[in-house]
Amino acid sequence: MCVEKLQKIILAMVLGIVMMLAASGSIKAAFLLQLIVMIVLISSGLTGSCYITTVLKSAFPLCENRENR
C-alpha cells in the first residue's frame, strides 16, 4: 500500500464516519469532523503539502508514477 492510496482510503473512512454520525443524530460531532476535514483539504490545496501525507511517508512508500512507464 502506498501513501497516496492510503490517504484516499483514510479520507473515505472519515467521510463515512461523518455520515454515520449525522445519521445517528450527532449533528454537532459530524459538523465538527467535517469542518476539520475541510480545513485540512483547503490548507493542503493552498500550500501544496499535506500533513497527513508527511506523517504517512515515514511508514509507507510513495506511489510510483505509472504514466511515465
C-alpha positions as CSV (number, residue, x, y, z in Angstrom):
1,M,0.0,0.0,0.0
2,C,1.4,3.4,-0.9
3,V,0.9,6.8,0.7
4,E,-1.4,8.4,-1.8
5,K,-3.8,5.4,-2.0
6,L,-3.8,5.1,1.8
7,Q,-4.6,8.8,2.2
8,K,-7.6,8.4,-0.1
9,I,-8.8,5.3,1.9
10,I,-8.5,7.2,5.2
11,L,-10.4,10.2,3.8
12,A,-13.2,7.9,2.6
13,M,-13.3,6.3,6.0
14,V,-13.5,9.7,7.8
15,L,-16.3,10.8,5.5
16,G,-18.1,7.5,6.2
17,I,-17.8,8.2,9.9
18,V,-19.2,11.7,9.3
19,M,-22.2,10.2,7.5
20,M,-22.7,7.7,10.4
21,L,-22.6,10.5,13.0
22,A,-25.1,12.6,11.0
23,A,-27.5,9.6,10.6
24,S,-27.3,8.7,14.3
25,G,-28.2,12.2,15.3
26,S,-24.8,13.5,16.4
27,I,-25.0,16.5,14.1
28,K,-22.6,18.6,16.1
29,A,-19.9,16.0,16.1
30,A,-20.5,15.3,12.4
31,F,-20.3,19.0,11.6
32,L,-17.1,19.4,13.6
33,L,-15.4,16.4,12.0
34,Q,-16.5,17.6,8.5
35,L,-15.1,21.1,9.3
36,I,-11.7,19.6,10.3
37,V,-11.6,17.6,7.0
38,M,-12.4,20.7,5.0
39,I,-9.7,22.7,6.7
40,V,-7.1,20.0,6.1
41,L,-8.1,19.7,2.4
42,I,-8.1,23.5,1.8
43,S,-4.7,24.0,3.5
44,S,-3.4,21.1,1.5
45,G,-4.6,22.6,-1.7
46,L,-3.3,26.1,-1.0
47,T,0.1,25.1,0.3
48,G,0.8,22.0,-1.8
49,S,1.9,19.9,1.2
50,C,-0.3,17.7,3.3
51,Y,0.4,16.9,6.9
52,I,-1.2,13.5,6.6
53,T,1.0,12.6,3.7
54,T,4.1,13.7,5.6
55,V,3.2,11.5,8.5
56,L,2.3,8.5,6.4
57,K,5.6,8.8,4.4
58,S,7.5,7.7,7.5
59,A,5.8,4.3,7.4
60,F,4.7,3.7,3.8
61,P,6.4,4.2,0.4
62,L,5.3,6.8,-2.2
63,C,3.3,5.6,-5.1
64,E,5.2,5.3,-8.4
65,N,4.1,7.5,-11.3
66,R,2.6,4.9,-13.6
67,E,2.1,7.4,-16.5
68,N,5.8,7.5,-17.3
69,R,6.1,3.8,-18.0
